[in-house]
């Protein structure tokens, strides 16, 4: 993934996708450096790439939120 949450560091994201019911897919995205993991359920009609992109955005959001909380006094 080309998105960064720290300047100068490209982000590697590990994905796991599992079928969840008739029309759903459970997507887990993990940052192997911080061991932060997020999960989401998406519609199977979106396709693998779109679901991975959405999970990666959610992971980036969580990482940025954690970084902002650490920088508070």
C-alpha positions in Angstrom: 0.0 0.0 0.0 1.3 3.4 -0.8 -0.5 5.4 1.9 1.5 6.4 4.9 0.6 7.3 8.4 4.2 8.2 9.4 6.2 10.4 7.1 8.8 8.4 5.2 7.3 5.0 5.9 5.4 3.1 3.4 2.7 0.9 4.9 2.5 -2.8 4.4 -1.0 -4.2 5.1 -1.9 -7.9 5.6 -5.4 -8.9 4.6 -7.6 -11.9 5.5 -10.9 -12.4 3.8 -13.6 -14.8 4.8 -17.2 -15.4 3.6 -19.7 -14.1 6.1 -23.2 -15.4 5.4 -24.8 -15.4 2.0 -23.8 -11.9 0.7 -21.1 -10.7 3.0 -17.3 -10.9 3.4 -15.4 -10.3 6.6 -12.2 -8.4 5.9 -9.4 -8.1 8.4 -6.5 -5.7 7.8 -3.4 -5.7 9.9 -0.3 -3.5 10.1 2.5 -5.9 10.9 4.7 -3.2 12.4 2.3 -2.0 15.1 0.2 -5.2 15.2 -2.9 -3.1 14.9 -5.9 -4.9 13.3 -9.3 -3.8 12.1 -12.2 -5.8 10.8 -15.2 -4.9 8.7 -18.0 -6.7 6.9 -18.7 -5.8 3.3 -21.0 -6.8 0.5 -19.6 -9.5 -1.7 -20.7 -7.5 -4.8 -18.0 -4.9 -4.2 -15.2 -7.2 -5.1 -11.9 -8.0 -3.4 -10.0 -4.9 -4.4 -12.7 -2.5 -3.2 -13.1 -4.3 0.1 -9.3 -4.4 0.7 -9.2 -0.6 -0.1 -12.0 0.1 2.4 -10.3 -2.0 5.1 -7.0 -0.3 4.5 -8.6 3.1 4.8 -10.2 2.0 8.1 -6.8 0.8 9.3 -5.1 4.1 8.3 -7.8 6.0 10.2 -7.2 3.9 13.4 -3.4 4.3 13.1 -3.8 8.1 12.7 -6.2 8.2 15.7 -3.8 6.3 17.9 -0.9 8.5 16.8 -2.9 11.6 17.6 -3.8 10.2 21.1 -0.1 9.5 21.8 0.9 13.1 21.0 -1.6 14.6 23.4 0.0 15.9 26.6 
